[in-house]
Amino acid sequence: MLTELKKPSPNFLGIEFRSGSYEDIARELDQLSRSDAFSYVVTPNVDHVLMLHPREPDAMSDQFREAYDAAKLTLCDSRILQRLARFRGVALDLITGSDLTPYMFQNGYLSGRKVAIIGGDAGMLPELHQRYPTIDLVQHVPPMGVLHNPDATQQIVHFIERERSHFVLFAIGAPQSEIIAHRCRAEGNAQGVGLCIGASIEFLLGRKQRAPQWMQRLSLEWAFRLYKEPARLWRRYIVTGPRVFWLTATAHKAR
């Protein structure tokens, strides 16, 4: 039986966040990884919140909301969300995917366990094998735009079911990771726990550089990422991202 964390689960912008430290969450993930039933973890940031509150709902946003509602753990991945929640009187513990992933790798939680990676490229697995030889790693690399390819989506589900891994690391971005994790849970033939981790492995391997600590502390990691990848991220951070301030200002007082 899972050990329940003592701290309450605060609600902000319609999302119920799990409280706790990195150690608390890692221990709970270790327990979930030993289950015969599949569960998964989501890590909302500003972009996710906006997808959960679209201007015009569509089938994709509905699937994303269903995936979020069915997640076992929901962890705050954004210092900006944490600050906005504090403005509304809600205290959120920050557990970023970019920090939780290396915490799991580097503190022995994955040693001797089977870990499936969904995404990345052919060179990722050898790099991880070299750094973490005690982890049984397998990988499936789907094509781009996997949600628009039913066969490719089903191949991911079948891979996860066949490999019977303790941990499944979804590195194919949102909303793909969350929706496919939800599908694995709904079909009921997978086991262990899935983590929707974004670019965390690329940070772990040093392929992408994270913002300096002082920028992270000031909630400016988004600015560093925009500087590094302007063509990919300018619209997310400059055009669509600021709507989260309007959502916060107009939200009902958190219960």
C-alpha positions as CSV (number, residue, x, y, z in Angstrom):
1,M,0.0,0.0,0.0
2,L,1.3,3.5,-0.9
3,T,2.4,5.8,1.9
4,E,0.2,8.9,1.7
5,L,2.1,12.2,2.0
6,K,1.0,14.3,5.0
7,K,0.8,17.6,3.2
8,P,-2.5,18.5,1.5
9,S,-3.0,18.7,-2.3
10,P,-3.6,22.3,-3.2
11,N,-5.8,23.3,-6.1
12,F,-4.8,26.1,-8.5
13,L,-6.5,26.9,-11.8
14,G,-8.5,23.7,-11.6
15,I,-5.4,21.5,-11.1
16,E,-4.8,19.5,-8.0
17,F,-1.1,19.5,-7.3
18,R,0.8,17.0,-5.2
19,S,2.8,18.4,-2.3
20,G,6.1,17.0,-1.1
21,S,9.9,17.0,-1.5
22,Y,11.9,15.4,-4.3
23,E,12.6,12.5,-1.9
24,D,8.9,12.1,-1.1
25,I,8.0,11.9,-4.7
26,A,10.9,9.6,-5.6
27,R,9.8,7.2,-2.9
28,E,6.2,7.2,-4.1
29,L,7.3,6.7,-7.7
30,D,9.4,3.7,-6.5
31,Q,6.3,2.2,-5.0
32,L,4.2,2.9,-8.0
33,S,6.8,1.3,-10.3
34,R,6.3,-2.0,-8.5
35,S,2.5,-2.1,-9.3
36,D,1.0,-4.5,-11.8
37,A,-1.3,-1.6,-12.9
38,F,0.0,1.3,-15.0
39,S,-0.1,4.9,-13.6
40,Y,1.6,8.0,-14.7
41,V,2.8,11.4,-13.6
42,V,2.2,14.8,-15.2
43,T,4.3,18.0,-14.6
44,P,2.2,21.1,-15.6
45,N,4.0,24.3,-16.7
46,V,2.5,27.5,-18.1
47,D,2.1,25.9,-21.6
48,H,0.2,23.0,-20.1
49,V,-2.1,25.2,-18.2
50,L,-3.0,27.1,-21.4
51,M,-3.7,23.9,-23.2
52,L,-6.0,22.9,-20.3
53,H,-7.8,26.2,-20.7
54,P,-7.9,26.8,-24.5
55,R,-9.7,29.7,-26.0
56,E,-11.6,27.3,-28.2
57,P,-11.8,23.7,-26.9
58,D,-11.2,21.0,-29.5
59,A,-10.8,17.2,-29.5
60,M,-7.1,17.5,-28.6
61,S,-7.6,19.8,-25.6
62,D,-10.4,17.4,-24.4
63,Q,-8.0,14.4,-24.6
64,F,-5.3,16.4,-22.8
65,R,-7.8,17.3,-20.0
66,E,-8.9,13.7,-19.7
67,A,-5.2,12.6,-19.4
68,Y,-4.6,15.2,-16.7
69,D,-7.6,14.2,-14.8
70,A,-6.5,10.5,-14.8
71,A,-2.9,11.1,-13.7
72,K,-1.7,9.6,-10.5
73,L,0.5,12.6,-9.5
74,T,0.5,16.2,-10.7
75,L,3.6,18.1,-9.9
76,C,4.3,21.8,-10.3
77,D,6.9,22.2,-13.0
78,S,7.0,26.0,-13.2
79,R,8.3,28.7,-10.9
80,I,6.0,31.1,-12.6
81,L,3.0,29.0,-11.7
82,Q,4.3,28.7,-8.2
83,R,4.6,32.5,-7.9
84,L,1.1,33.1,-9.4
85,A,-0.4,30.5,-7.1
86,R,1.2,32.3,-4.1
87,F,-0.4,35.5,-5.3
88,R,-3.8,33.8,-5.0
89,G,-2.8,32.4,-1.5
90,V,-2.0,28.9,-2.7
91,A,1.3,27.3,-1.7
92,L,2.7,24.9,-4.4
93,D,5.8,22.7,-3.9
94,L,8.1,23.0,-6.9
95,I,9.0,19.6,-8.4
96,T,10.3,20.1,-11.9
97,G,10.7,17.3,-14.4
98,S,14.1,18.6,-15.3
99,D,15.2,18.1,-11.7
100,L,13.2,15.0,-10.8
101,T,14.6,13.0,-13.7
102,P,18.3,13.4,-12.7
103,Y,17.3,12.9,-9.1
104,M,15.9,9.5,-10.0
105,F,18.9,8.5,-12.1
106,Q,21.5,9.8,-9.7
107,N,20.1,8.6,-6.4
108,G,19.7,4.9,-7.2
109,Y,16.0,4.8,-7.7
110,L,16.4,3.3,-11.2
111,S,19.4,1.0,-10.4
112,G,18.5,-2.6,-11.1
113,R,15.2,-1.6,-12.6
114,K,13.9,-1.7,-16.2
115,V,13.3,1.8,-17.7
116,A,11.7,2.4,-21.1
117,I,12.3,5.6,-22.9
118,I,9.8,6.8,-25.5
119,G,11.4,9.4,-27.8
120,G,14.9,10.7,-28.2
121,D,17.2,9.5,-30.9
122,A,19.3,6.4,-31.6
123,G,22.3,7.9,-29.9
124,M,20.6,8.5,-26.6
125,L,20.5,4.9,-25.3
126,P,24.3,4.3,-25.7
127,E,25.0,7.5,-23.8
128,L,22.7,6.5,-21.0
129,H,24.1,2.9,-20.9
130,Q,27.6,4.3,-20.5
131,R,26.7,6.7,-17.6
132,Y,24.2,4.4,-15.8
133,P,25.3,0.7,-16.5
134,T,23.2,-0.6,-13.6
135,I,19.9,0.4,-15.3
136,D,18.2,-1.9,-17.7
137,L,17.3,0.6,-20.5
138,V,15.1,0.1,-23.6
139,Q,13.9,2.6,-26.1
140,H,11.3,3.2,-28.7
141,V,11.7,6.2,-31.1
142,P,8.4,7.1,-32.7
143,P,8.0,9.4,-35.7
144,M,7.2,13.1,-35.4
145,G,3.6,14.0,-35.1
146,V,2.8,10.7,-33.5
147,L,-0.7,11.7,-32.4
148,H,-1.8,12.1,-36.0
149,N,-0.5,8.6,-36.8
150,P,-2.8,6.0,-35.2
151,D,-0.4,3.1,-36.2
152,A,2.6,4.8,-34.6
153,T,0.6,5.6,-31.5
154,Q,-0.5,2.0,-31.1
155,Q,3.1,0.9,-31.6
156,I,4.1,2.9,-28.5
157,V,1.3,1.3,-26.5
158,H,2.3,-2.2,-27.6
159,F,6.0,-1.5,-26.9
160,I,5.2,-0.4,-23.3
161,E,2.9,-3.4,-22.8
162,R,5.5,-5.8,-24.2
163,E,8.5,-4.5,-22.3
164,R,6.8,-4.6,-18.8
165,S,9.1,-1.9,-17.5
166,H,9.1,-0.5,-14.0
167,F,9.4,3.1,-15.3
168,V,8.4,4.6,-18.7
169,L,9.9,8.0,-19.5
170,F,7.8,9.8,-22.1
171,A,10.1,12.3,-23.9
172,I,7.9,13.2,-26.8
173,G,6.5,16.5,-25.5
174,A,3.0,17.6,-24.6
175,P,0.3,16.8,-25.3
176,Q,1.6,13.6,-26.9
177,S,3.2,12.2,-23.8
178,E,0.2,12.7,-21.5
179,I,-2.4,11.5,-24.0
180,I,-0.5,8.3,-24.8
181,A,0.2,7.6,-21.2
182,H,-3.5,7.9,-20.6
183,R,-4.1,5.5,-23.4
184,C,-1.8,2.9,-21.8
185,R,-3.6,3.3,-18.5
186,A,-7.0,3.0,-20.2
187,E,-6.1,-0.2,-22.1
188,G,-5.0,-1.8,-18.9
189,N,-2.3,-4.1,-20.2
190,A,0.8,-2.1,-19.0
191,Q,2.5,-2.0,-15.6
192,G,4.7,0.3,-13.6
193,V,4.7,4.1,-13.7
194,G,5.1,6.6,-16.5
195,L,6.7,10.1,-16.2
196,C,6.1,12.8,-18.8
197,I,9.5,14.4,-18.8
198,G,9.9,16.7,-21.8
199,A,13.5,17.5,-22.5
200,S,14.8,16.2,-19.2
201,I,17.1,13.5,-20.6
202,E,18.6,16.0,-23.0
203,F,19.4,18.2,-19.9
204,L,20.7,15.1,-18.0
205,L,23.1,14.3,-20.9
206,G,24.2,17.8,-21.4
207,R,22.8,18.1,-24.9
208,K,20.8,21.1,-23.8
209,Q,22.0,23.7,-21.3
210,R,19.8,24.8,-18.4
211,A,19.6,28.3,-17.2
212,P,22.0,29.4,-14.5
213,Q,20.8,29.0,-11.0
214,W,20.3,32.7,-10.4
215,M,18.0,32.8,-13.5
216,Q,16.0,29.8,-12.2
217,R,15.6,31.4,-8.8
218,L,14.2,34.6,-10.4
219,S,11.8,32.5,-12.6
220,L,13.7,33.5,-15.7
221,E,14.5,30.1,-17.0
222,W,12.0,30.7,-19.8
223,A,14.0,33.7,-21.0
224,F,17.2,31.6,-21.1
225,R,15.4,28.9,-23.2
226,L,14.0,31.6,-25.5
227,Y,17.5,32.9,-26.0
228,K,18.8,29.4,-26.8
229,E,15.9,28.4,-29.1
230,P,14.2,31.6,-30.3
231,A,12.7,30.1,-33.6
232,R,11.0,27.3,-31.7
233,L,9.9,29.1,-28.5
234,W,9.2,32.7,-29.3
235,R,5.5,32.2,-29.9
236,R,5.0,30.1,-26.8
237,Y,6.7,32.5,-24.5
238,I,5.9,35.9,-26.0
239,V,2.5,35.5,-27.7
240,T,0.6,32.7,-25.9
241,G,2.3,32.5,-22.5
242,P,1.2,35.8,-21.0
243,R,-2.4,34.7,-21.1
244,V,-1.7,32.8,-17.9
245,F,-1.7,36.1,-16.0
246,W,-5.3,36.7,-17.3
247,L,-6.3,33.2,-16.2
248,T,-4.9,33.8,-12.7
249,A,-6.5,37.2,-12.4
250,T,-10.0,36.0,-13.4
251,A,-9.9,32.6,-11.7
252,H,-12.2,31.9,-8.7
253,K,-10.5,31.9,-5.4
254,A,-8.9,28.5,-4.9
255,R,-10.8,26.3,-2.5
